[in-house]
Amino acid sequence: MENKQTYFGEIGHALKTLATGMKITWEEYFKDFFTNKSTEQYPENRKTTLHVAKRHRGRLVFKRDENGAYKCTACTLCEKACPNGTITIKSEMVEVDGKKKRQLIDYQYDLGDCMFCQLCTNACNFDAIEFTNDFENAVFDRSHLVLHLDKEIYQGGSLPNIIDGGAPQQIGKFNTKTK
């Protein structure tokens, strides 16, 4: 079926389409002038206004007891559950009280390759690892994203109360308080 519009009919249709697009553009343009703007003040006011959900998966950390000892037994279940090889566990067999036991030498976690799928924490039978909601992990060199969890003691991120979700969230309002 052929389009039998005339030359001037096509020009009229094009002008109508252009006017419709310009109408939408002008409505959006003027709507910005007459409405109050609310913006998250991220880098400047992040310590007082930033809210991060408690269930956000930011990075993997070891759970430790009150003495600072980790619960990991080097069973390698988390390493086997990881779909892309983010976790590498090195262990050795040692004899303790006449029994052979695995001892953790190095627990290497590559934050840059992690998919944050939480399969590793689900596979851990000893509740030794968990995801925190600390999200400020940007670095200039990818090699700094390789973490040795058994060597570090995670004290929380650079933001106060980040583990508890940061600043209190106000439903229906943007967090725009100043410092």
WOQUIHU-V366743 format. One record per residue. RES is the residue in three letters. PHI is phi in whole degrees, -180 to 180 (none if undefined). Layout:
RES	PHI
RES	PHI
This chain:
MET	none
GLU	-89
ASN	-84
LYS	-104
GLN	-75
THR	-82
TYR	-59
PHE	-72
GLY	-65
GLU	-66
ILE	-65
GLY	-62
HIS	-64
ALA	-65
LEU	-66
LYS	-64
THR	-64
LEU	-63
ALA	-65
THR	-62
GLY	-64
MET	-68
LYS	-62
ILE	-64
THR	-62
TRP	-67
GLU	-61
GLU	-67
TYR	-64
PHE	-77
LYS	-62
ASP	-66
PHE	-74
PHE	-105
THR	-113
ASN	-73
LYS	-93
SER	-133
THR	-134
GLU	-71
GLN	-91
TYR	-65
PRO	-69
GLU	-76
ASN	-108
ARG	-66
LYS	-77
THR	-111
THR	-121
LEU	-74
HIS	-116
VAL	-122
ALA	-61
LYS	-64
ARG	-88
HIS	-63
ARG	-98
GLY	-105
ARG	-160
LEU	-90
VAL	-138
PHE	-81
LYS	-85
ARG	-127
ASP	-86
GLU	-66
ASN	-89
GLY	89
ALA	-84
TYR	-85
LYS	-92
CYS	-66
THR	-109
ALA	60
CYS	-77
THR	65
LEU	-66
CYS	-68
GLU	-64
LYS	-72
ALA	-79
CYS	-69
PRO	-72
ASN	-125
GLY	71
THR	-72
ILE	-105
THR	-128
ILE	-115
LYS	-113
SER	-143
GLU	-140
MET	-90
VAL	-125
GLU	-103
VAL	-124
ASP	54
GLY	81
LYS	-114
LYS	-83
LYS	-143
ARG	-79
GLN	-124
LEU	-72
ILE	-101
ASP	-150
TYR	-116
GLN	-103
TYR	-127
ASP	-98
LEU	-64
GLY	-69
ASP	-100
CYS	-66
MET	-95
PHE	57
CYS	-84
GLN	70
LEU	-69
CYS	-67
THR	-70
ASN	-71
ALA	-80
CYS	-72
ASN	-80
PHE	-107
ASP	53
ALA	-97
ILE	-130
GLU	-154
PHE	-93
THR	-101
ASN	-96
ASP	-73
PHE	-113
GLU	-85
ASN	-121
ALA	-71
VAL	-139
PHE	-89
ASP	-122
ARG	-61
SER	-68
HIS	-76
LEU	-85
VAL	-85
LEU	-108
HIS	-109
LEU	-66
ASP	-74
LYS	-94
GLU	-105
ILE	-114
TYR	-74
GLN	-106
GLY	108
GLY	-82
SER	-79
LEU	-102
PRO	-70
ASN	58
ILE	-65
ILE	-66
ASP	-86
GLY	107
GLY	78
ALA	-69
PRO	-65
GLN	-88
GLN	-108
ILE	-69
GLY	86
LYS	-130
PHE	-83
ASN	-79
THR	-124
LYS	-65
THR	-95
LYS	-59
